[in-house]
């Protein structure tokens, strides 16, 4: 390339820079590497308004593309984790003792330990169904001793929600207790869910004690005895 031609490109680069062209735009327009452009237009200030426009364009166009890329990457990783988890679980032999162990630890985490009936509560229908299925599989039950209590927000449709839980848990609606409705709060924010909070009750204190003590014994076998100070 001749020195005159090179000087012509330099001048054009400086002119375009003054008109607001970014380094990326200059590279595309002049087919010149950014490192070379940097030497040519050093000291040539780009109008401030174009810097602001670049920022706005980045927020509107470029940033979402990066977020979409990260989302796809994350979804791919999670998909692989799910696949691996299902593969590992498929190899586990789930017998009666395994079910009792899972049930007891589940109740230890989410169930009521104070005096009274067995009571397990959660907002996740999958977890509630897992608990009640394990309970039925591990112990001989009197189905008439089940009671369901629902805590719902103002936006829940009571009849629809009752029918949903009744069908899911195979418990008739005449075994549902009075529903607690939480009034709308202007200050407190909360995450909406479909089914509210479901409390599963089973009126047998001794069964509750069996499940709790099984969990405690299992925890002690795995982690050893733990001294818990009394407040």
C-alpha positions as CSV (number, residue, x, y, z in Angstrom):
1,X,0.0,0.0,0.0
2,X,1.4,3.4,-1.0
3,X,2.1,6.1,1.7
4,X,-0.4,8.4,0.0
5,X,-3.1,5.8,0.1
6,X,-2.3,5.0,3.6
7,X,-2.5,8.6,4.6
8,X,-5.9,8.8,2.9
9,X,-7.2,6.0,5.0
10,X,-5.8,7.7,8.1
11,X,-7.6,10.9,7.3
12,X,-10.8,9.0,6.6
13,X,-10.5,7.2,9.9
14,X,-10.0,10.5,11.8
15,X,-13.0,12.1,10.0
16,X,-15.3,9.1,10.7
17,X,-14.1,9.1,14.4
18,X,-15.1,12.7,14.7
19,X,-18.5,11.8,13.2
20,X,-19.1,9.3,16.0
21,X,-17.9,6.0,14.5
22,X,-16.8,3.4,17.1
23,X,-13.7,1.2,16.8
24,X,-15.8,-1.7,15.7
25,X,-17.5,0.4,13.0
26,X,-14.2,1.8,11.8
27,X,-12.7,-1.7,11.5
28,X,-15.7,-2.9,9.5
29,X,-15.8,0.2,7.3
30,X,-12.0,0.5,6.6
31,X,-10.9,-3.1,7.0
32,X,-8.1,-2.0,9.3
33,X,-7.2,-3.8,12.6
34,X,-8.2,-2.0,15.9
35,X,-4.5,-1.9,17.0
36,X,-3.6,0.1,13.8
37,X,-6.7,2.4,14.2
38,X,-5.7,3.1,17.8
39,X,-2.4,4.6,16.5
40,X,-4.1,6.6,13.8
41,X,-6.8,8.2,15.8
42,X,-5.1,8.6,19.1
43,X,-6.2,11.9,20.6
44,X,-9.3,12.2,18.3
45,X,-12.2,12.4,20.7
46,X,-15.5,10.9,19.8
47,X,-18.6,13.0,20.5
48,X,-20.0,12.2,23.9
49,X,-23.5,11.7,22.6
50,X,-22.3,8.7,20.6
51,X,-20.7,7.1,23.6
52,X,-24.1,7.4,25.3
53,X,-25.8,5.9,22.3
54,X,-23.4,3.0,22.3
55,X,-24.3,2.3,25.9
56,X,-28.0,2.4,25.2
57,X,-27.5,0.1,22.2
58,X,-25.5,-2.3,24.4
59,X,-28.2,-2.4,27.0
60,X,-31.0,-2.9,24.4
61,X,-29.2,-5.3,21.9
62,X,-25.9,-6.7,23.1
63,X,-26.6,-7.3,26.8
64,X,-29.7,-9.5,26.2
65,X,-27.7,-11.6,23.7
66,X,-25.2,-12.3,26.5
67,X,-27.9,-13.1,28.9
68,X,-29.5,-15.5,26.4
69,X,-26.2,-17.2,25.8
70,X,-25.7,-17.6,29.6
71,X,-29.2,-19.0,29.9
72,X,-28.7,-21.5,27.2
73,X,-25.4,-22.6,28.8
74,X,-27.1,-22.9,32.2
75,X,-30.0,-24.9,30.7
76,X,-27.5,-27.3,29.0
77,X,-25.6,-27.9,32.3
78,X,-28.8,-28.4,34.3
79,X,-30.2,-30.8,31.6
80,X,-27.0,-32.9,31.9
81,X,-27.2,-32.9,35.8
82,X,-30.9,-34.1,35.6
83,X,-29.9,-36.8,33.2
84,X,-27.1,-38.0,35.5
85,X,-29.3,-37.8,38.6
86,X,-32.0,-40.0,36.9
87,X,-29.4,-42.5,35.8
88,X,-27.9,-42.8,39.3
89,X,-31.3,-43.1,40.9
90,X,-32.4,-45.8,38.4
91,X,-29.6,-48.0,39.9
92,X,-30.8,-47.7,43.5
93,X,-32.7,-50.6,45.0
94,X,-35.6,-49.1,46.9
95,X,-36.8,-51.5,49.5
96,X,-39.1,-51.2,52.6
97,X,-36.3,-50.0,54.9
98,X,-35.2,-47.4,52.3
99,X,-38.7,-46.0,52.2
100,X,-38.9,-45.9,56.0
101,X,-35.6,-44.1,56.1
102,X,-36.7,-41.5,53.5
103,X,-40.0,-41.0,55.3
104,X,-38.5,-40.5,58.7
105,X,-35.9,-38.0,57.5
106,X,-38.5,-36.1,55.5
107,X,-40.8,-35.9,58.5
108,X,-37.8,-34.8,60.7
109,X,-37.2,-32.0,58.3
110,X,-40.8,-30.8,57.6
111,X,-43.1,-32.5,60.1
112,X,-44.4,-31.4,63.5
113,X,-42.5,-32.9,66.4
114,X,-44.4,-31.4,69.3
115,X,-47.2,-33.3,71.1
116,X,-50.3,-34.0,69.1
117,X,-51.1,-35.7,65.8
118,X,-48.8,-36.4,62.9
119,X,-48.6,-33.3,60.7
120,X,-46.6,-32.5,57.6
121,X,-46.8,-29.3,55.7
122,X,-45.4,-27.9,52.5
123,X,-46.2,-25.8,49.4
124,X,-44.7,-28.3,46.9
125,X,-47.3,-30.9,45.7
126,X,-44.6,-33.3,44.7
127,X,-43.2,-33.3,48.2
128,X,-46.6,-33.7,49.9
129,X,-47.4,-36.6,47.5
130,X,-44.1,-38.3,48.2
131,X,-44.7,-38.0,52.0
132,X,-48.2,-39.5,51.9
133,X,-47.2,-42.2,49.5
134,X,-44.3,-43.3,51.7
135,X,-46.6,-43.2,54.7
136,X,-49.1,-45.5,53.0
137,X,-46.4,-47.8,51.8
138,X,-44.6,-48.1,55.1
139,X,-47.4,-48.4,57.6
140,X,-50.9,-49.9,57.8
141,X,-53.2,-46.9,58.0
142,X,-56.9,-46.0,58.7
143,X,-57.7,-43.7,55.8
144,X,-60.5,-42.1,57.8
145,X,-57.9,-40.6,60.2
146,X,-56.5,-38.3,57.5
147,X,-57.3,-34.6,57.6
148,X,-56.2,-31.9,55.2
149,X,-55.9,-28.2,56.1
150,X,-55.2,-25.6,53.5
151,X,-53.7,-22.1,53.9
152,X,-54.6,-20.0,50.9
153,X,-54.1,-16.4,49.8
154,X,-56.8,-14.1,48.5
155,X,-56.2,-15.0,44.9
156,X,-56.7,-18.8,45.3
157,X,-59.9,-20.3,44.0
158,X,-61.0,-22.4,47.0
159,X,-63.2,-25.0,45.2
160,X,-60.6,-25.6,42.5
161,X,-57.7,-25.9,45.0
162,X,-59.6,-28.3,47.2
163,X,-60.5,-30.5,44.2
164,X,-56.8,-30.5,43.1
165,X,-55.4,-31.6,46.5
166,X,-58.2,-34.2,47.0
167,X,-57.5,-35.8,43.6
168,X,-53.7,-35.7,44.1
169,X,-53.7,-37.2,47.6
170,X,-56.7,-39.5,47.1
171,X,-58.4,-38.0,50.2
172,X,-62.1,-37.0,49.9
173,X,-63.0,-33.4,50.5
174,X,-65.2,-34.2,53.4
175,X,-61.9,-34.9,55.3
176,X,-60.8,-31.3,54.7
177,X,-60.8,-28.9,57.6
178,X,-61.9,-25.3,57.5
179,X,-59.6,-23.4,55.0
180,X,-57.5,-20.5,56.4
181,X,-57.6,-17.5,54.0
182,X,-54.8,-15.0,54.4
183,X,-56.0,-11.4,53.6
184,X,-54.2,-9.3,51.1
185,X,-51.2,-7.4,52.4
186,X,-50.1,-4.1,50.9
187,X,-46.7,-4.1,52.5
188,X,-45.5,-7.7,52.5
189,X,-44.5,-9.2,49.2
190,X,-44.8,-13.0,48.6
191,X,-44.2,-15.5,45.9
192,X,-47.4,-16.8,44.3
193,X,-48.0,-20.5,44.1
194,X,-50.8,-22.7,42.8
195,X,-51.9,-24.8,45.7
196,X,-51.1,-22.7,48.8
197,X,-49.8,-24.5,51.9
198,X,-51.1,-28.0,52.4
199,X,-51.1,-29.6,55.9
200,X,-51.5,-33.4,56.0
201,X,-52.7,-34.6,59.4
202,X,-53.0,-38.2,60.6
203,X,-54.5,-38.7,64.0
204,X,-52.2,-41.3,65.6
205,X,-49.7,-39.9,68.1
206,X,-47.8,-43.2,68.4
207,X,-47.3,-43.5,64.7
208,X,-45.8,-40.0,64.7
209,X,-43.5,-41.0,67.5
210,X,-42.4,-44.1,65.6
211,X,-41.5,-42.1,62.6
212,X,-39.7,-39.3,64.5
213,X,-37.6,-41.7,66.7
214,X,-36.7,-43.7,63.6
215,X,-35.3,-40.6,62.0
216,X,-33.4,-39.6,65.2
217,X,-31.9,-43.1,65.4
218,X,-30.9,-43.0,61.7
219,X,-29.4,-39.6,62.1
220,X,-27.4,-40.7,65.1
221,X,-26.1,-43.8,63.3
222,X,-24.9,-41.7,60.4
223,X,-23.6,-38.5,62.2
224,X,-23.1,-39.7,65.8
225,X,-24.7,-38.3,69.0
226,X,-25.0,-34.5,69.1
227,X,-25.4,-32.6,72.4
228,X,-27.9,-29.8,71.9
229,X,-27.7,-27.1,74.6
230,X,-31.0,-26.1,76.2
231,X,-31.8,-22.4,75.8
